[in-house]
Every structure is written in structure tokens, then in C-alpha cells.
Amino acid sequence: MPFQTALMQASPASAEDQVTLANWRLAPFNRWSFSHVSEIIPSAIIAHDPARMIPLAMAPAELGGISYRTVDGKAGSVAGMLADTFTDGFLVLHQGRITTEKYAAALAANRPHIVFSVSKSITGSLAGLLVANGQFDPNALVSDYLPETKGSAYGDATVRHVLDMTVAIDFTEDYLDPQGDFMRYRRASGWNPVESPESGGDLRSFLATTRRADGKHGHAFHYVSPNSDLLGWLLERASGRKLADILSDGIWQHIGAEMPAYVTVDRLGAARTAGGISATLRDLGRFGEMMRQHGIVAGKSVIPRNWVDDILKNGDAGAWARGDMAGFLQGGKYRSKWYIVDEAREAFCAVGIHGQWIFIDRQAELVVVKVSSQPLPVDEGMDRHILAALRAIAAHYG
């Protein structure tokens, strides 16, 4: 369905053009809402530092004609992929310079777009900074930091299990189930309407009551978003500060960001670090470029190099192969909230539902950011199309 330009334009908008907490993730309303999340859900500001803003150089190139075949044998092109996958913003950086920058729907250069589970990767990178500062131990038990989690799925898990999505937790990530755990989770995080604030619970209480699954922690990759919200809680407890503030001071003020970012919070102020971050396209590119450069910006370390490089070198291929997403990325790995696409090329990525991507290929000196408003949270056909296009762009540059 095409973008409805009447959405939220009148004062007030008519019933059919009104975006609400009940419909903001549904098409076509998401083509407006994904660029206006802080107007729908309470959000904390991740401040930037205007005095440290670093302009991005331009080196325009036409990439739309790059062609490829997807894993299922279908022919595609970059231009076709952008048109077919509800792209709101697309940015390509080669050697740190912008070669392509496109905006659609309600997105503009100065407007943040929600990145859903790309938030996990940003938070996983922040964890490395606290580790380097001696505030956080990835080998410690979760319950050492959060005694509230004793008796939950996390009671005997380590921080590393949380970072690598290998917690043995009884939770199903079913985005479309109207009654299950995921719906209760979204109500607790403030993402779905409830009769009264108290009836929905709160995010931390939800995390502290998750159920343990059979089996050992660390055995298999099991993708569940609560792990990453728990990571945000862990970072707050370890640092004694709010997540938005440590992310601002630790990363956002140092990557040359030109705009603040935001993270949604529940009714008690818990940050939705699993999926609630919104940022501008260019600032997401700056973050990706920092990761491509081993955590360094303008000659200064932002995230410790050993943490960034560990992402590529130390993921558990066996846990990934035994996990529930092995078909998404054959031969892949997962480490500290990042997907490893191709270790030889030093290619890794962050992925979020509805079509959010940061793709990094060091061999090609490439960073690609794609933000989207796909109608379905998960669309495997679109994912294959997008990943094939990103790999084709990387091959084009080397």
C-alpha cells in the first residue's frame, strides 16, 4: 500500500488517518510512525554534542543498477530491492564518504527512524565500553548484578550468555501472536495499549519472571528480545546511571553525531534496549563507520578495539548451527548482539524487524544503512533480497 500523506496531517487527524499506540506498527500507519516514535511512546533523549559534529564527505555514485541473484535464484537489482522492500532511508558509505543517500515516506535527514533490533547491536557495543572501564564483567552471573532475577531464566546465566543469545529461556518470539508471551512483553514495555498503566506491568518485572527452559545455557543460539532489554538493565545497574545517559556519554557524543537519538521507556523509565532506539540515517552511518574502523573515530577510541574485533573472531559457530536462525545465515555466527556474515571479509551486520539494517564489510571499506517500514515484522523473502543486494554492493567495491 502506498504511503498515505494524510496521516497525522490535520489538527486533529481524522479517525482513518490517526496513528495511535494500537496501530503504529501496522501498515500503512508505520510509514509515518516509524519516523515519529517519540510522539507515540515516552522516550528518553540520547544527547549528542553539536560541538563535536563531524561532517560526512560526499562521493556520489549510482548503485541502483548493481545486479545479483538471491539465494533462491531470483534476479534482482539494488534499485528494485529499494522499491520492493518499503525503504524509508538508504545510506551507503565507502571509505567513510557518502556515495548514496535516499529518503522516502515520512523520513528526512534530520528525523530519527526507529531501528528495532539494531538497538541490540548498539547496546552490545556499549557493553564493551563498560567492560574496558572495569564496570562490567561478561563472565559474571546475571544475578550478581541483578539479584531480582534469581529464580528466573537468568538466575544461573552469565552475562556472556545474554550477550550471545544463548540463554536457555522458555520464551517464543512470535510478533503476531495476540495472546502469548510476546504480547505481554510488549504491554510491559509500553508498546501496546493497556486498560491502565499498572495492568500492563513494567519491563523489569517482566524480565525477572521469565521462565527457565530445559537444557544448558550456552548450548544453542535462541533469539529472544528480552535478553537485550535485560542487557540494558545490567548496564544501568553496573554503571549506576540511566541507559540513555551512558549511551550518550559513551558513544553518541563521540561519533560526530549531528542529531540526538532516542530510546523508548516503559512507565517506570526502563529503556527498551532490545528495539526502542531511533536515530537519523547519517548518525546510524557514523555509528557503523566507527565499528568498521575498529571502534575508532577521528583517531580516538570510542569502543575498545579488542571488543569490536572480538565480535568477528569469537562467535560460537556451533551454537549458531544448533540455533533457531541457522537458515537465515548459513555458516554464520552471533557475538555481542551482532551477526557475523562472512568472517573472511570481516563482514557483520545489525538487523531489525520491518527491514532495519546496518551492514559492514571491512574488505570493501563499506557501511550500508537501510531503514524501512515493511508491513510484516519478519519477511524472509525480503530479508534474502536485501542481504543479496548488500553483498552485491560490497562485491562492487571489492
Secondary structure as GFF3:
##gff-version 3
##sequence-region A 1 398
A	DSSP	three_ten_helix	15	17	.	.	.	ID=ss1
A	DSSP	alpha_helix	30	33	.	.	.	ID=ss2
A	DSSP	three_ten_helix	37	39	.	.	.	ID=ss3
A	DSSP	beta_strand	43	46	.	.	.	ID=ss4
A	DSSP	three_ten_helix	50	52	.	.	.	ID=ss5
A	DSSP	beta_strand	67	69	.	.	.	ID=ss6
A	DSSP	beta_strand	75	77	.	.	.	ID=ss7
A	DSSP	alpha_helix	78	84	.	.	.	ID=ss8
A	DSSP	beta_strand	87	94	.	.	.	ID=ss9
A	DSSP	beta_strand	97	103	.	.	.	ID=ss10
A	DSSP	beta_strand	113	114	.	.	.	ID=ss11
A	DSSP	alpha_helix	118	132	.	.	.	ID=ss12
A	DSSP	alpha_helix	142	145	.	.	.	ID=ss13
A	DSSP	three_ten_helix	147	149	.	.	.	ID=ss14
A	DSSP	alpha_helix	159	163	.	.	.	ID=ss15
A	DSSP	alpha_helix	181	188	.	.	.	ID=ss16
A	DSSP	three_ten_helix	197	200	.	.	.	ID=ss17
A	DSSP	alpha_helix	203	207	.	.	.	ID=ss18
A	DSSP	alpha_helix	226	239	.	.	.	ID=ss19
A	DSSP	alpha_helix	243	247	.	.	.	ID=ss20
A	DSSP	pi_helix	248	252	.	.	.	ID=ss21
A	DSSP	beta_strand	261	264	.	.	.	ID=ss22
A	DSSP	beta_strand	277	279	.	.	.	ID=ss23
A	DSSP	alpha_helix	281	292	.	.	.	ID=ss24
A	DSSP	beta_strand	296	297	.	.	.	ID=ss25
A	DSSP	beta_strand	300	301	.	.	.	ID=ss26
A	DSSP	alpha_helix	305	313	.	.	.	ID=ss27
A	DSSP	alpha_helix	317	321	.	.	.	ID=ss28
A	DSSP	beta_strand	333	335	.	.	.	ID=ss29
A	DSSP	beta_strand	338	342	.	.	.	ID=ss30
A	DSSP	beta_strand	347	352	.	.	.	ID=ss31
A	DSSP	beta_strand	356	361	.	.	.	ID=ss32
A	DSSP	beta_strand	366	372	.	.	.	ID=ss33
A	DSSP	alpha_helix	380	397	.	.	.	ID=ss34
###
